Structure formats: structure tokens, C-alpha cells
């Protein structure tokens, strides 16, 4: 059995190996969304919205101050007026890729990771943000249209309507 080694050569100059607030902000704008920048304790936080619902950028691993190897796009939703129908989250994960959803108490959180470590093109970043806005729209449709064997479709519609705006 041969042992192979992987090259650790530097990425070409046109590739992004880290992400910063300006690059991500530009990609959010390219996806058709406005961006609010809030600086807190020396860190720029980005907030935006798609389909009328807010989302935020959660920075991941710090490469150098202000530059990150990865990030998570996060859309927290408060569940109001009851419980979600059984299977709604499992069905999302069975039928969709790229974005995951988890329930934390009274919150549903739709999330998608974006990784730059190793080098990605600026177009990859733009496409990732476009994909995120599409995933948000598909998730809201999933909530609205979900029908499981147990709950009636009306109950699923009521549950979708019970989701409040993002926190």
C-alpha cells in the first residue's frame, strides 16, 4: 500500500482562505439582501434578512483578528402557540442538503456553514449566500406545507403561522 501525502502549498492569490466582514457583507448584498453591521467589542457582527425573516452571521474559527476560516449563517425562529408536528424536522433533513435545523426549547434554528479554509473562490462565497437565501425560502415553505400522517394539514399550517419573526 502506497503512502500519499497531500500538498500544503499556499492557495493561489485569487482564492479566499479566510473570510472577513467586508467580503461576507458584499456576498450578502450580491444575494439581494441588505446588511446591518454592528461592531461590538472589536468584532463586526452582520445581520440581514431574507423572505422577511432575519438572519445573522456567526463567525467561526479565528485565523487572525477579523479574519475567519469559517462561519455559520443562522436564522433563529421562535415557536409560538404549541408544538411542532412530529417528523417536521426529520423530514427536512431527509429531503434537503446544505442547511440543517435544530430545536432549542422554544426556538427553531436554521443554519448553514460556509468554509473558506484551504481556499475558495469569491464566486463560491457569493453562491453560498444565494444558496442560503434559497434554503431559507424552502424551509419556510416546508413549514407551511408539511403534512405528517398524524397531524392534519391544517395543524401544520397553523404551526407554520405560529412561527414568529426571527429574534
C-alpha positions as CSV (number, residue, x, y, z in Angstrom):
1,X,0.0,0.0,0.0
2,X,1.5,3.3,-1.0
3,X,1.5,6.3,1.3
4,X,0.5,9.5,-0.3
5,X,1.0,13.0,1.0
6,X,-1.2,16.0,0.4
7,X,0.4,19.2,-0.7
8,X,0.2,22.1,1.8
9,X,1.2,24.7,-0.8
10,X,-0.3,28.1,-0.4
11,X,-3.6,28.8,-2.2
12,X,-3.4,31.0,-5.4
13,X,-3.8,34.7,-4.7
14,X,-7.3,34.8,-6.2
15,X,-8.7,32.3,-3.6
16,X,-10.1,33.3,-0.2
17,X,-8.5,31.3,2.6
18,X,-10.2,33.4,5.3
19,X,-13.4,35.4,5.4
20,X,-14.0,38.9,6.8
21,X,-17.0,41.2,7.4
22,X,-16.5,43.1,4.2
23,X,-16.3,40.0,2.0
24,X,-19.3,38.4,3.6
25,X,-21.3,41.7,3.6
26,X,-20.6,42.1,-0.2
27,X,-21.8,38.5,-0.8
28,X,-25.0,39.1,1.2
29,X,-25.7,42.2,-0.9
30,X,-25.0,40.2,-4.1
31,X,-27.6,37.7,-2.9
32,X,-30.1,40.6,-2.9
33,X,-30.3,41.3,0.9
34,X,-29.4,44.4,2.9
35,X,-26.8,44.1,5.6
36,X,-26.5,45.8,9.0
37,X,-23.1,45.9,10.5
38,X,-22.8,46.2,14.3
39,X,-19.4,46.4,16.0
40,X,-19.2,45.1,19.5
41,X,-16.0,44.5,21.5
42,X,-14.0,44.9,18.3
43,X,-15.9,42.3,16.4
44,X,-18.2,43.2,13.4
45,X,-21.5,41.4,13.6
46,X,-23.6,41.1,10.4
47,X,-27.4,40.9,10.4
48,X,-29.6,40.7,7.4
49,X,-33.0,39.3,6.3
50,X,-34.4,37.1,3.5
51,X,-38.0,36.4,2.8
52,X,-38.9,38.9,5.6
53,X,-37.1,37.0,8.3
54,X,-33.8,38.0,9.9
55,X,-30.6,36.0,10.0
56,X,-27.1,36.6,11.3
57,X,-23.5,35.6,10.6
58,X,-21.9,33.7,13.4
59,X,-18.1,33.8,13.0
60,X,-16.3,30.5,13.4
61,X,-12.6,29.8,13.8
62,X,-10.4,32.9,14.0
63,X,-7.4,32.8,11.6
64,X,-6.2,36.3,12.6
65,X,-8.2,39.1,14.2
66,X,-11.1,40.0,11.8
67,X,-10.4,37.0,9.5
68,X,-12.2,33.7,9.9
69,X,-11.7,30.2,8.5
70,X,-15.4,29.6,8.6
71,X,-18.8,31.0,9.5
72,X,-22.3,29.9,10.2
73,X,-25.4,31.6,8.8
74,X,-28.1,31.3,11.4
75,X,-31.8,32.0,11.4
76,X,-33.5,31.6,14.8
77,X,-37.3,31.4,14.9
78,X,-39.5,31.4,18.0
79,X,-42.2,28.7,18.0
80,X,-45.3,30.2,19.5
81,X,-48.6,28.6,20.3
82,X,-47.8,25.0,20.6
83,X,-45.6,22.2,19.5
84,X,-44.3,21.3,16.1
85,X,-45.9,18.3,14.3
86,X,-44.0,15.1,14.8
87,X,-41.5,14.5,12.0
88,X,-41.3,18.0,10.6
89,X,-37.6,18.4,11.4
90,X,-36.7,14.8,10.3
91,X,-38.4,15.3,7.0
92,X,-36.5,18.5,6.4
93,X,-33.2,16.6,7.0
94,X,-34.3,13.7,4.8
95,X,-35.2,15.9,1.9
96,X,-32.7,18.8,2.0
97,X,-29.0,19.2,2.0
98,X,-26.7,22.1,2.9
99,X,-28.9,23.7,5.7
100,X,-29.8,22.0,9.0
101,X,-32.4,22.8,11.5
102,X,-32.5,22.1,15.2
103,X,-34.9,22.8,18.0
104,X,-33.7,24.5,21.2
105,X,-36.6,24.9,23.6
106,X,-39.0,27.5,22.1
107,X,-36.6,28.1,19.1
108,X,-36.0,26.5,15.8
109,X,-32.7,27.4,14.3
110,X,-31.9,27.0,10.6
111,X,-28.2,27.1,10.0
112,X,-25.7,26.6,7.2
113,X,-21.9,26.5,7.4
114,X,-19.6,28.2,5.0
115,X,-16.0,27.1,5.0
116,X,-13.0,29.0,3.4
117,X,-10.1,27.0,4.9
118,X,-8.0,25.6,2.1
119,X,-9.1,28.3,-0.3
120,X,-12.4,29.1,-2.1
121,X,-13.2,31.5,-4.9
122,X,-15.1,34.7,-4.3
123,X,-17.8,33.2,-6.6
124,X,-18.1,30.3,-4.1
125,X,-18.9,32.8,-1.3
126,X,-21.5,34.6,-3.4
127,X,-23.1,31.3,-4.4
128,X,-23.1,30.1,-0.8
129,X,-25.1,33.2,0.2
130,X,-27.5,32.8,-2.7
131,X,-28.0,29.1,-1.6
132,X,-28.6,30.3,2.0
133,X,-31.4,32.6,0.9
134,X,-32.9,29.8,-1.2
135,X,-32.7,27.4,1.8
136,X,-34.5,29.9,4.0
137,X,-37.3,30.2,1.4
138,X,-37.5,26.4,1.1
139,X,-37.6,26.0,4.9
140,X,-40.5,28.4,5.3
141,X,-42.3,26.6,2.5
142,X,-41.6,23.3,4.2
143,X,-43.1,24.5,7.5
144,X,-46.1,25.9,5.7
145,X,-46.8,22.8,3.6
146,X,-45.7,20.0,5.9
147,X,-48.2,17.2,6.4
148,X,-47.3,14.2,8.5
149,X,-49.5,11.1,9.0
150,X,-50.6,12.1,12.5
151,X,-51.4,15.9,12.4
152,X,-53.9,17.2,9.9
153,X,-52.6,19.6,7.2
154,X,-54.5,22.4,8.9
155,X,-52.4,21.8,12.1
156,X,-49.2,22.0,10.1
157,X,-50.4,25.3,8.5
158,X,-51.3,26.7,12.0
159,X,-47.8,25.7,13.2
160,X,-46.1,27.4,10.3
161,X,-48.1,30.5,11.0
162,X,-47.2,30.3,14.7
163,X,-43.6,30.8,13.9
164,X,-42.8,34.4,14.9
165,X,-40.2,36.6,13.2
166,X,-36.6,35.9,13.8
167,X,-35.1,37.0,17.1
